[in-house]
Structure formats: C-alpha cells, structure tokens
C-alpha cells in the first residue's frame, strides 16, 4: 500500500541497539529485558513491570497470576480485539460480555456492575484505541464486590487518566508492543502492577514456572520449577528495540495527536468521532477511526483501496466472530453492533507524514 495503515518508525538507534546485543552474545531474556522493565515501570509509575513475548501472553499471564481459571467469570466488553476474549478462554474461565458505550466505544463501570455474580473473579475493561476508561469508577466497583480489576491497556501506553499514566493506578494492567503500537519491539507485551505477589507470579509463569533464569550451579544447570508456567520470555534483541522506542514515546504522542487533530478539523461534520471524556487527559491515539453509514463505509473502503490507502474495520465484536459466537448464543449488544457496522479506521502511525494524512483526507472528501 502507498499509505499503510500503521507503519513503525525505526532508525539507526534501533539498529545500533540490536547490533550491540548481537555483539555481546546474550540474545534471549537477560540484561536488556531487565532494563526495559525498569524503564517501563518508571515511565508509567508502577512498582513492577514484567515483560513477556506479546500482549496476548501478557493477558494470559495476568489472569493466571490473579488465580483465575475454570469456574470463574471475567466481565469484559464484546467490542474489543479478540485477544482479550481468547486470553480468558485460554485460562479456562468464562468471558461474560457486556455492551460498550456508543460515544466512547469503551465499557462503563455502571454497565459492568450489572453483570457481577457470585462467580465473578475479575473485570477486564479495554482502553479502546488508547482512550482511557474511567479507572476510578472501575476501581470502586472492584472494591465493592471484592473482585480483581485487570486493565487491557494494549492500545493505551502513553494515555493518561486524570493526568496520571494508564498503568500507574495500582492495579494490574497489560501493554502490547506490537508493530502498530506507539512503542513497538516488533512483538512484545508487559504486565505492570503494584502487587508484588502478582508480579512474582508473572515472572514465574513466563519462565516455565521458575522465577529466575537458568544458572550454572556447582554441578551444572538445574532445571527445577516451582509452579506452572509457559515460555513467554522476550528476547534481549526485541527488548533493545523497545528501549529505544520508549525514549521516543513523547514525540510519538505529539505526532499522532497533531495528525488526529488534522483529521478531525478537516472531516468535522462528515463523520462521528470517538467521544473523549474530561477524565481522559491524554488519548494515546493508537489508531484513528470514525463512524459513518454502513453503505458509505463500503464505498470509502473501495475508493481508498484503489488509491493505495489502507483501512481497517476495528473491531468485529466477540459475539459475532465466526468461531467465538458459539459461546454467546442469543446474545445481542446493540451499541457494539452499531459501532462495528459503521466504524472505519484510517492510516495513523509514528512514521506517517502530514502530506500522507492530507492525501487520505482528500480521498475521503472525494467519496
């Protein structure tokens, strides 16, 4: 595509960081990963950060660390990327789907509260597109019913809720460092928390059930494991890329906001945009989308494709997914379906230029 949906911005600094790791010879999880974790924790304001192989593994590790499994219910929105649902299913728990707000596209705490039962173990809200949820409201509900709050912040690194970074509000949150994110390590994820027990559990879970890395003992390497775990480790090569990218996050946030402001200014009156509540001090703008009519969306997609402009429909609700709908028979979520039927996401990324965005805007106006 002439104008990709989201292209990462890699330069000489990332190449130097990778070459340094290659030259030093330790390529798997090690020193670079440990430094990356410290820098993430410092940036978001959490006590702990544990890096894993991707955002989906971060979700699974967080759920397992909170002791969530078969027989447990986890409340989460239907309108989300499918990894949120897959993680819940992956630990054997039951996703209890809730409709989203039509304006913000996020789950509200008041709506989630209606679905709490004796089997509820956690609430897993999503910061859609990088727009913060009402964290205080969710924390209040979690305290009231004594359930865990785990934030799916995969799209929200850099977002701020009431002037404080998402991920720095005490409870467990996860991030993704996928290629389309503000900070990318190509692939990668992270669990942040102020809970030392949860952090230590995640460290164990990501390493086959062992907290520390393999070490040479008196009689050689010992393969002893204290609990259940998988291989969710992240390599030092990818962590080195992530460290460089994290240093650029403020620049990326400003760049994306400027382009989103341009989109909104030029397209105001033509489309509906995601509503931003006052508590959302900073929107991470992981992607930019708008609502239009279903018929016009099809025409727009076809027209932009012919011009070499990539678009996405973000996202198909879980209860409408081909495989997942078997779990949610007879379920209907009007707002999620409304958003899904009309949403279109257009190019936005750390590397996209103002000139490219102007071409997208002109293409949209021409439809």
N, C-alpha and C positions, 0 to 999 in steps of 0.2 A: 504493500500500500504506500502511496506517495505521502500520505499523512496518517501514521499509525495511531491506534487508539491511545496507547501509553508506551512511551519509549524511555528506558533508563538513560541516565546521563553518566557515562563512565569516561574517565580521562586518564592522564598519566599517573595521577596519585594512586588510583586503584591498581594500575598495572605495576607500579613500584611496590605496593603493599603485597601483592601476590608474589612477585619475584623474590621479595625478601623472605617470605615464608618458604618458598621453594628452595632458596639458597641455604636456609637454616636447617632444612631437612625434616622438621616435625610438621606433618601435614594434617593429621587428624586433630581431634579436640585437644587443645593444650593452652599455651600461654596467650595466644591471640584471642581465643574464645573467652578466657577468664577476664582479659582486659575489656573485651567487648561488653561483657556482662556488667562490669563495674561502671562503664560509661553509660550504658542504658539506664541502670538504676539511678545514677546521678542525674541524668537528664530528666527522667520522669518524676523523680522524687520518691522512689520506693526503696525499701530496705534491702530487697533481694531482686535479682534478675537471673533467670536460668535460661540459657539459650538452647534451643533444640533445632531439629532438622527442617521444620517448616511450621506454618501456622496451624495446620490440622493436628500435627503431633502436639503442639502446644495446648490445644484444646483438650485432647485426649489425656495428656499428662496432668493438666489442671483438674480435670474431672476425677481421675484416678487418685490424685493426691488428696482430694477432698473426700475420698472414700465412697464415691458414687458408683453404683453398679446395678446389677439385676434387682428388680423390685422397686427401684427408685424412679421418681418422676422429676423431670427437669423442664421448667417453663421457659419457652423461647419463642421468638416470632417465626411465622411461616415465611415472611418476606425477608430472606437472607440468602447469602451464598450457601450452597448445600453442605459445605464442610461443617457448619455449625450443627446441622442435624446428624450428619454422619458420625461426628465425634460422640454424640450422645448415644446413638445406636451402637457405636463401636465399643463402648464400655458396658453394654448390656442394659442400659437404662431406657426409660420411655420418654421420648420428646412429647411434651404437651404444648401444642401450637396455640398461639394467640395472635389476634389480628393487630396490625400496626396502625399508627395514626396516619390519616390521609395527608396531613400537611407536612409533618416532619419525616415520614416514612419509617420512623422508629417505634419501638414498643414503649408504651407508657406503663408506669408503675401501677396506676389505678386499674388498668385493664388486666395486667398480670395478676394482681391480687385476687381477682375473681376466680382464678383457676387453681388456687392453692388448695391442696387436700392434705390428708394425713400422710400420703406417700411422697409429697413434695420434698425434695432434698436440696434443690438449688434453683435459682433463677439465672438464666443466661441471656441477657439482653445484648443487642448488637448496635454498635455505633455506625449506622449505615452511611456509607460514602465518607466517613470521617466526621459526621455531625454527632457531638456528644449527646448521650441520653441524659435524663435528669437523674444523675447519680445519687444525690441526697435522697430523693424520693424512693429510689430502689433500696438504698441502704436502710431507710426507715421500715420498709416492708419486710426486708430480710430479718431485721432485728425483731420486729413484731411477731413474726411467725417462726423465728429461730431456724431459718434456712440459710444456706450459703448463697452469696452473690458472686458470680464469676462473669466478668465482662468480656465479651468478644470484641476486642479493640483492634482486630486485624487490620482495619482500614483507618485507624484513628491515632497512630503515632504522630505527635505534634499538635493534636487537638487539645483545647483547654476548656475545662468546665469551671465556671466561676473563677477564672484567672489561674487555675491550677491544672497542670498537665493531666490528661487522662492516663491512668496507670499509677498515679501518685496519690490515690484517695484511700489507701489502706487495704482494700480488698484485693482479691486475685483478679488479674487481667491478663489477656494474651495479646501478642502482636504478631504480625506476619511481615517478613522481609522479601516477599515475592517480587518479581521483576516490575510489576506495575505500581508498587508502593512508593511512598515518598523516600523511604530509606530501604534500599534493596541490597541483599547479599547474594543475589540471583535466586536462591532459595534459602529459607530460614524462618525461624519463629522464636518466640520468647515468652516465658511466663514471668510476670512481675507480681510481687506480693510483699506485704509487711509481716506475714505469718512465717516464722522460721520453720515450723513443722512442715507446712506445705512446701516451702522452698526445698527443704532437705528431701522430702518425698519425691519431688520432681527430679532432683539430681539423681536419685536412686533409680527412678522409673526410666529415665533417658539412657541409662547405662546398664541395662540388663538386670537391674536390681541391686546395683552396687554404687555407693556414693562416690568413692574416689576412683581415679583411673588406675589401670593396672600398674603395679610397681614391682620392681625386682626385689624379692626378699632374699634371705640368706640362701635359700635353696632354689631360687628362680622365681618366676612369676606365679602367683597364686590366683586361681580363678574361683574365688569364693564370693557368694552373693547372699545378701541379707533379706531380699524380698523379691517381689515380682517386678519385672521391667522388660523393656524392649530396647532396640537400638534406635535411639532418637538423637544421637550425637550430631553435632555440627562440626564441620572441618575448620581448621585454622585458616585455610585458604579463603573460605567464604566469610569467616569472621573478620579477616583482614579487610575484605571489601566492605563489609558492613561498618567497620570502624571509620573508614574514610567517608562513607556515605553519611554517617551520623553527624559528622562535623559540618556537613552541608545542609542540614535539615532546615535551619532558619532561612537560608537562601531559597530552598525549595518551597517552603511555605509561602514566602513573599511572592515568588514567581507564579505559583499556582493561584493565589488569591487575585493577583493582578489580572491574570487571564480569565478567571471566573467572573470578576467584575466587568471585564470587557464583554464577555458572552452575555451577561445579564443586561448590561446597558444597551447593547445592540439588538437583543432579542426580546426585550421587555414588551409585553402586550401580545406577543405571538404565542408564547408558551407559559406554562406554570412551573415555577421553581420550588425546590425544597424550602420549606419554611424554617427559619433559624430563630429559635427562642433566645431570650435575653441571657439565659444562663450559659449559652454556648459562646464563650468568649472568643474562641478560635475554632474555626472549621478547618479540618485537615485537608479537605478537598482532594481526597484520594481519587475520586472521579467526579465528573460533572455531568449531570443528567437533567432532563426536563420532561414534563408531561405534555402530551398532545393528544389528538384523537387517534384511534387505532388505525383508521384508514389513511390519515395523513402520515402517520409513522411509517407505514409500508412504503409510501411514495418517497418519503425523505430518505429512508434506508437505501432504496434502489437508486435514487438520484445521486446520493453521496458516494455510493459504491462505484458508480460509473465515473465519478470524478476522482477516484482513488482515495477516498476518505473512509477510514474505518469507523464503525459504530458498534455498540453493544446494547442488548436488552438486559438490564441489570435490575432485578433477577427474577427467574421463574420461582414462584412460591413453592415451598416444600410439598404442600398438599396437592400440587398439580404436577409434580415431577413424575415422569413415566414409571420409575421403579418405586419411589417412596410413597406414592399415593395409596398403596395397599395398606399402609399403616394409618391412614387418615381418611378412611371411607366415610362418606356422608358429611365431611367437613366442608364448610364454606366460610371464607374470610373475605368479606366484601371489599374492605379497603386494600388488602394485599392484591386482590384480583384486579381492582380498579387501577392501582398503580402499575401493576405488571402489564396490563393491556394497553397502557398509554406511555410508558416510560421509554426514553431513548438516551443513551449515554454517548457523548461525542468526544473527540480527542482532547486529552489533557495529560500532561506529564512534565517531568523535570527537564526534558530536552526539547519539547515543542516550543516553537517560536511565536512571537506576536503575529508575524506575517502568515504563518500557517493557520492560526486561530482566525485571523481575518478572512482567509480563504474559506474556512469552514462556515463562518458567519454568512458570507456572501452566497455560499452554496445553499444554506438553509433559507435565506431570504428569496432565493430564486425558485424554490419549490412551490 
